[in-house]
Amino acid sequence: MKKTIYILAPYPRGEAPSQRFRFEQYLSELEKDYEILFHPFIDVKTWKTLYAEGNVFPKVMGMLRSFLRRWALLFKLRKADFIFIHREAAQLGPPIFEWIIAKILRKKYIYDFDDAIWLPNYSESNARFHRLKAYWKVRYCMKWAHQITAGNNYLKNFALQYNPNVKVVPTTIDTVNYHNITTDYSKKELIIGWTGTHTTMHYLNELVPVLKRLEEKNSFTFVVISNQSPDFELKSLRFVQWNKNTEIEDLARFSIGVMPLKPDIWSSGKCGFKGLQYMSLGIPTIMSPVGVNTEIVTHNENGFLASTEAEWEIILEKLLENPEYRKEIGQKGQKTIQQRYSVLSQMPVYKSLFNQ
């Protein structure tokens, strides 16, 4: 009889990038040896209204249903061989479920996180609820955990303050089943691209002046793939609605991928996911030298690190004008992903979590 892994996650399976690229892409392999029981906090109906403006009553009712399901789940967890909690057992309120699991049920759990989630961070559509998030609870979730998996060394060092059993498991790319194509280096239309949600689109503000200057002397399209259209005043701008079914094909059209960030505490906790996506498709990538980005990219070898407007402009112009250089850097970046940030490279680490 297979051992059981109960997964407690914030969102429905297959919907949130944080989950899809942290642990969900390992589940098909784990299911060969374990029975996986996936329990999201919110259901699909609530997920569809969560980040929309208004809809206060449906959101409240959805959260109430979520808490009821979590309470009911507690009665089943005694049978679990392993419990894996991604970020938090409940999106709102204190860590009551983690406390019950660890202190009342006396069950060990693996705690996984991939951002500086102890810091306040919320969308404007849910600003009225953000005080209910209880960001302080992250420390207790870590303290009570049997083992912690963190997305990078910055997050690991924070977790080590509360628990000595911390392992870095980077956010990874499925280079076999998903990110399994390469950008076309010979195509004539040059595309500088960025992908992300509207909540991170503000990071592009520092690039707008650079792109305006480049528009005057270079021919390219600046493509933004997101859930909302940007309002940048750029002649080169083209918006592409994010679509899970066409995500990889849309990304693979990029000639150059950009990932600007601000050098702050929140950005230091990020796992470089945008850059990893670009690089996995052979797209030459430029990133801000913040947090794990400096571990992923060796400047001018497998990608680029840019801090100032002048640095961004010089690198972008060089890549726009030199197709062979784009190909050389892109291929080296792709190799980096395959060797260090792919599902295949990290599968043994994930399996080891459940061999204890």
N, C-alpha and C positions, 0 to 999 in steps of 0.2 A: 504493500500500500504506500502510495506517495505521501511524503510529508507536505504540509500545507504552509503556504506563505500568504498571510493576510496583508494586503497593501492598503494603507489609509492615505488617500491623496486628496488635495483640494478640489480637483476638477474631474469631469467625466473622462474616460479613457479616449485617447486620440484627439483631444480638443486643444490642449494647452501646450505650447512649445516647451515650457519648463519641464513638463512631465514627459513629453514625447522624446526629448533628447537627453533627459537625465536617466530614465530607467525603463520607460515603456518599450523601447526598441530592443531591450534584452529579454523581454518576457517570453517571446516565442521560443527562445532557446531554453530558458529556465523551465518552461512548461513541459519539456521533455522529461524532466526529473522531479518536478514538484507540481502540486495542485495550486494554481494561483487564484486567489479570491480577491478581486479588485473592488474596493469600496470607496467611491468618491464622496466627498462631503456634500457637494451640491449636485443636483441632477441636471439633465440636459435642458430641461425647461427653464430652470433658474439660470443656468449658464448663459442662455440666449438673451436674458434680460439684464444680466448683472452689470454690464458696462454701457448700457444704453442710458440716455438721459431720462430722468423721471422714473416711472414704473415703480414707485415706492411700495405700494401695496403688494404687487407680485413679488418684489424682492424680499419683503418682510415675511410673506407666507412661505416663500421658497426656503428662507433661512430656518424658519420654524420646522418645516419638514426635514431639513437637513439635520437639525439637532435631534429630532425624534429618531431618525435612522441611526445616528451615532450611538444614542443610548441603547437602542435595541441591539446594536452590534456588540456591545460590551459583553452580553451574555454568551456570545459565540467565541469570543477570543480566548477563553480558557483552553479551547481545543487547538489553538494555533501552535504550530511548531516554530514559526518565525513571524514576526510583525515588523513591517517596514513602513515607516511614517515619512512622507515627503512634506517638508516644511512645517506642517501642523495638522493635528487631527481635526480641528475645527477652525474655520477662518475668522471667527469672532470669539471674543471672550477669553477668559483665563485658561490655562492649560489643564483643565479639569479631567479631560479624557486621558492625557498622558499620565497624569498623577494616579488615576484609577488603575490604568494598565500596569504601571510600575510598582505602585505601593499597595494596592488592594489585591489585584489579580496576581501580583508578583511575576509578571511576564517581562522578559527582556525584549527590547525593541531596538531596531536600527533606525537612526535618525538621519535623514538626507536633506541637504539644503544647498542652494546654488547662487544665492545673492546675499547681500548684507541685510537680511530680512529683520534684523533687530532695530533697523532705522525706519522711521515713518516714511512711507512711500505709497501714494494712492492716486487714483484717477479723479478728475474733477467731478465726474458723474457720481462718484460715491464718497465725496468729501464729507458729507454729513455723518457717514458711518465710521469714519476712520478712527475715531477715539475708541470704538468698540474692538479694534483689532488687537489691543493689548500687546504691543510690540515687545514689551518686557518679558513676555512668557518664553521667548526663544531661549533665554539663558536656562530656564528650568527644563525645557524640552531636552536641552543638551545635557544638563546635569543628571537627569534620570535615565538617559539612554545607555544601553549596553555598549553600543558602538555608533560612531558618527562617520558619515561620508560627506566630505566637503568638496565643492567644485574646484577650489584652487588653494594655494598656500596661504593667501591672505585670510580666507575664511577658516582654514585649518587653525591658524594661529589664534584667531578669536575663539574658536571652539575649545582649544586646549586650556583656556582659562577655567573651563567648567568640567572638562572631561579629558582624561589622558588618552583615551582610546579613539583616536581620530585618524582617518585614512583619506587621502586625496584621491578622488575619482573624478577626472575631468569630464565635463560635458562632451559628448562624443557624436560622431557622424556615422551613419550607416552607409558605407561606401559600396556595399554590395547590392542592397535592395532599394535604396532611395537616392542618395547623392552619388549616382553611378554613371554620370555623363560628364563630358568636358566641354568647356566653352569653345566656340569656333574662333580660332585666332586669325582666320583669313577673311572674316566678314568685313565688309566695307563700312557699315554703320557702326560708329564707335559709341559705346554706352558707358557712362559713369553711373554706377548704381548703388542704391542703399535700400535695405529692407528693415522693417520694424513696425511696431505699433505706434499709434498717434501719441502715446504717453512718452515715447523716447525721441519723437521727431524734433524736439527742441535742440538736440545735439547738433543738428544740421545747420543751425543759425550761423555758426562761425564759418561754415563752408560757402554760404551764399555769396559773400563778397568775392571770394576766390573764383567761384564759378562764373560770376558776372564778368570778371576780367578775362577769364579764359574764353568766354563766348565771343569776345571781340577778335580773337586771333586763331581760334580752333573750331573745327566742326565736330560736334558731338551732341548726344542727347543725355540729359540727366534724368534717370528713371527712379522714381520712388515707388516701392511696393509696400503697401500698407493697408490698414483697415479704414483709413480716412484720408481724403485728399489734402495735400499741403497747400498753403497759401503763399508760397514763395514767389516773388516777382522775378522769374527767370524765363528767358526766351527758350531755353533748352529743355525746360521741365516737361516731363510726361508722367502722369500718374497711372499706376496699374493696381487695380484692386487685388488684395491678397486672396488667393484661392488655394486651398490645400491640395486640390487635384492638379493644379498647374504650377505649383510653387517652384519645383526644381527646374522645369523648362523656362519659366520666367526669369529665374536667377541666372541660368546658364547663358542668357543673352547678354549679360554684362561683359564688357571688355575690361572694366576696372571696378573693384569693389571698395567702398569707403566705410569706415567705422570711426567717426569722431566721437570723443567723450570728453567730459570735463574732469580735471584731476581732483576729484573729491572722494569722500569716504564711500559713498554709495557706488560710484563707478569702480573703485578699487576692488569691490566685491564681485564684480561681473565676471563671467566666465568666457568672454570673447566669442560668444556664439555666432554673431554675424560674420566675424572674420573667419571662423572655422567653416561656415557654410560656403563663403566665397572661395576659400582656398581649396576646399574639397572638390570643387568644380574646375579647378585649374585657373581661377580668376586671380590676376595679380591684385594684391590687397594692401590698402593703406589704413593704418590704425593709429589712434592716439596712444602714446606710450604710458598707458595707465593700467595698473594692476597686472593681471595675467597676460595681457597683450605683449608685454616685454618678454614673457617666457615662450609664447607661441611664435613670435616673429623675431628673427635675427635680421636687423635692418640691412637692406640692400642685398640680401641673400635669398630668403624665401618670401619676402614681403618688405613692407616699409613702415617706419614709425615717423609720424609728423606731429610737431607740437605747435608751430606757429603758422600763420597764414602764408608766410613766405615759403616755408617748407612744404606745405600742402601744394602750393602753386607750382613749385619747381618739380616735384615728383609727378604730379598729374600731367604737366606739360610734357615731361620726358616720356611718360608712358603713352600719351596720346600720339606722339610723333614717332614712336619706335615699336613696330609690331613684333619684331624678333625679341626685343627686350621684354615685352609683355609676356610672350610665350615662355621665355627662359625663367622668369620669376614665377609665373603661374604654375609651371610644372614642378618647380622646387617646393612651392607651397603645398601643392597637391600631395607630394611625397611625404611632407611633414605630417599631414593629416593621416595618411595611411599608416604611418609608422607609430604615431604617438596619440592621435585623437580620434581614431576610428573605433567602431564597435568591436571589430575583430581584435584590435590591439588591447582593449580593456576587458574583453569577455572573461579572461581568467581571474581578473581582480573581482569582478562582480560575482562570479561563481563562488569565490572564496568566502564571500560574506555569509553564505548559507552552508558552509562546510564546517561549522563550529558547533 
